[in-house]
Amino acid sequence: MNLVRQILQFEKLERPKGVSIWVEGMIMLTVVLSSYIFFKQPFEFYFHYIIFLGLLPFFFLKYRLPKFVLQILLFTLVVGLFYVAINGYETFQFIKVWGGLLLSLVFYSYVIQYFKYNVEYIFKRFIQWGYYTCVIGMVQVVGFYLKIAPFYDYGWLLNKWKVINGGILGIRINSIYSEPSTVAVVIAPVVYVAIYNLILKQKYLLSKIQSLIVIAVYIGTSSSTAYIGIFFVIILVTDSIRLRYTVIGLSIAALAGWGLYSNIDEFRSRVDTSIGLWVYQDYSIQNTNTSSFVLYNSYNIAVSNLKDYPVFGTGLGSYEMAYEEYSLTKSVISYDFEFNRFDGNSMLLRLMVETGLIGVIFIGIVIFRGFIGKSVDHSHRDYRIVSQAIFVMMALYLLRQGNYFLNGLPLFYLLYYYNWKNYITNSKLIDEK
């Protein structure tokens, strides 16, 4: 019983005045639950859309419209409609993506206002919810080894979800998320906190045992994205940009990579197929029928499209059209299969196609301008943790996830921005004293 308490119990967070526990819970569900949809056509209607549509009218009556969000979306609207007009791209596809982005950004802008711009509280509450999904991942492994299907196969509850066998445990942990790679991206901030605690011997939100559970589950995804995330976190937590620490870090990474390559079939296959594609341009069936080919093909599509439309791209929702025009499955690959034709499985590559250099540069400015590095002032610690934890998530999204608004991604961009603003304001107040 004591062990269960250690695993599940958190320090109590003081909820901002006027915030309902039920509304807060619904908001957090929009972040962690993306594996249930009500219908697939004419678009995938996710569970969180119900929450959006339920809360937006109340938010709209209570708060003003987020002008800076609307200004950004107005620009993408003009560019998108321009390319729909001159290139004949599907109007519905553009409206579907632009409308989804509008709905998500406006909703989460209201969420920030609802919590009175208390970024730290929202972040801490998400860490708790993210941790509980890790506990579910731990239950999934136990259920798998005990052969209790309802404990590890959640297909009876979630219809955009499946068991994924393999990896270092025989089952790749995906908890309530649709894929292990989604786990790797969404709970990256939780992993940052866990590694931060263990390396610096802290107890920021998570205890030692809770931090170990998070890392064990993260490794148990057997996702290369997760391993990249761990590498990013260690560099940030230890400030290992200096040469000697970089050499040590790379040496450890090389040893870990060698161990994975030698013992994990999926990892070895990923490395071998990547070398075959990126180095030798070998398009044989064993190299192309893999997730490595998805990224390689998406890169080819993005670069080809960028050459033709370098400045503004071809508008939101146009990745599918770029896929039809530039995909290797339409030219050098003679057999018929297609993956990730809608989002490229990489935010960076999708941005290159749909927003061109303008969009990529804009996101780059947001990320690097809002980044908070090591601070000599201990009072700035929380700002740094929030900034760097979300930074890792955004970096992994750019690498391996292409959906603009699943799992609350717009919320994290807004948190990242307002955390930076709060940090600047607080720093000025300290300087004035």
PyMOL commands that set and color helices and strands:
alter all, ss='L'
color gray80, all
select helices_A, chain A and resi 2-8+21-32+47-62+67-87+91-114+119-146+149-152+154-156+180-186+188-200+208-220+224-238+243-263+265-278+285-288+291-308+319-326+328-330+347-354+356-369+378-400+406-432
alter helices_A, ss='H'
color red, helices_A
select strands_A, chain A and resi 165-166+170-171
alter strands_A, ss='S'
color yellow, strands_A
deselect
rebuild
show_as cartoon
